[in-house]
């Protein structure tokens, strides 16, 4: 699952309850369109347990787009995030190189990829991520999330790498 607005759920001890400061840059028109594809895909999410519909879109350097949605399950850990669903669809379609990925909620609320999805995407390089960045803690409660483009490595600076035989 992905982080919604940085607010820890009641009764949890999640350390990441603070809202990150905005990083990255404003998106291009093409990147906004990719975000739109992710948000449109979210309508197809299967999220009967959380109600959090998430869509993701991956684009290759040639402009081919693959989308995915979150697919929840009665056995919660079996659920799949939208980013990894999009990645699986793209790879199944023969794609191996990606320029950017977008992730969006159906409502437009801010969301960032979870750590597992960052790791999954990092397998294919340092993509640009188009996301609705959470408003800073100092912002008004009704502040709208800002669309930002961040490098994957800004969110996951050191991905896991499988050690080689000589390591
Ligand atoms: Zn995820």
Boltz pocket constraint, residues with backbone or C-beta under 6 A from the ligand:
constraints:
  - pocket:
      binder: B
      contacts: [[A, 1], [A, 2], [A, 81], [A, 82], [A, 83], [A, 84], [A, 113], [A, 114], [A, 115], [A, 116], [A, 117], [A, 118]]
      max_distance: 6.0
